[in-house]
């Protein structure tokens, strides 16, 4: 109970909290191995940001990654689908929100949204530098599947104040709960091995709209020297 209170206080004050060792190590290894096999077989989508002529790119460095989308996860990793739904009560206790899974649907198929659901992402060494931004959904649960040199997630309560900056270092079994609509965050690329993580998008009953940051997003490069 003491740990729950600590995580509640951290999430309320820092807009994020870190929980280590949420599952046995063999669980992460098995998920990561299956995801790598699917990527090697060409079954994962390669994501990279669009570039339009005459427009400044929001992403300053290389940002591309392989992604197993929600529909693929539901078909291939039923245990992750069960976890995504089963964690709502636990996350509600920590965040002190009424946490719900994504209500968003694919407009063509009527199935749950592929993007705003539970996904697996793989960033190769040198890829994955993402500029300061906020998320469209209110809560992100990021579960790292392996240890990585570099590739930290930098977070700031005030985007322009380096004194508020902290780092979330990728570690196998580390879960980061992030209030993505309020906390500014940016990512550095991994240096040695592929960074593999599960990213689960959550909402609350009174916050289900996807914020559109495109028209008002401020742009700057990631200026943190440390990784």
Rosetta blueprint (number, residue, H / E / L):
1 X L
2 X H
3 X H
4 X H
5 X H
6 X H
7 X H
8 X H
9 X H
10 X H
11 X H
12 X H
13 X H
14 X H
15 X L
16 X E
17 X E
18 X E
19 X E
20 X L
21 X L
22 X L
23 X L
24 X L
25 X H
26 X H
27 X H
28 X H
29 X H
30 X H
31 X H
32 X H
33 X H
34 X H
35 X H
36 X H
37 X H
38 X H
39 X H
40 X H
41 X L
42 X L
43 X L
44 X L
45 X E
46 X E
47 X E
48 X E
49 X L
50 X L
51 X L
52 X L
53 X L
54 X L
55 X L
56 X L
57 X L
58 X L
59 X L
60 X L
61 X L
62 X L
63 X L
64 X E
65 X E
66 X E
67 X E
68 X E
69 X L
70 X H
71 X H
72 X H
73 X H
74 X H
75 X H
76 X H
77 X L
78 X H
79 X H
80 X H
81 X H
82 X H
83 X H
84 X H
85 X H
86 X H
87 X L
88 X H
89 X H
90 X H
91 X H
92 X H
93 X H
94 X H
95 X H
96 X L
97 X L
98 X L
99 X E
100 X E
101 X E
102 X L
103 X L
104 X L
105 X E
106 X L
107 X L
108 X L
109 X L
110 X L
111 X L
112 X E
113 X L
114 X L
115 X L
116 X L
117 X L
118 X E
119 X E
120 X E
121 X E
122 X E
123 X E
124 X L
125 X L
126 X L
127 X L
128 X L
129 X L
130 X E
131 X E
132 X E
133 X E
134 X L
135 X L
136 X L
137 X L
138 X L
139 X E
140 X E
141 X E
142 X E
143 X E
144 X E
145 X L
146 X L
147 X L
148 X L
149 X L
150 X E
151 X L
152 X L
153 X E
154 X E
155 X E
156 X E
157 X L
158 X L
159 X L
160 X L
161 X L
162 X H
163 X H
164 X H
165 X L
166 X E
167 X E
168 X E
169 X L
170 X L
171 X L
172 X L
173 X L
174 X L
175 X E
176 X E
177 X E
178 X E
179 X L
180 X L
181 X L
182 X L
183 X L
184 X E
185 X E
186 X E
187 X E
188 X L
189 X L
190 X E
191 X L
192 X L
193 X L
194 X L
195 X E
196 X E
197 X E
198 X E
199 X E
200 X E
201 X E
202 X E
203 X E
204 X E
205 X L
206 X L
207 X E
208 X L
209 X L
210 X L
211 X L
212 X L
213 X L
214 X L
215 X L
216 X L
217 X L
218 X L
219 X L
220 X L
221 X L
222 X L
223 X L
224 X L
225 X L
226 X L
227 X L
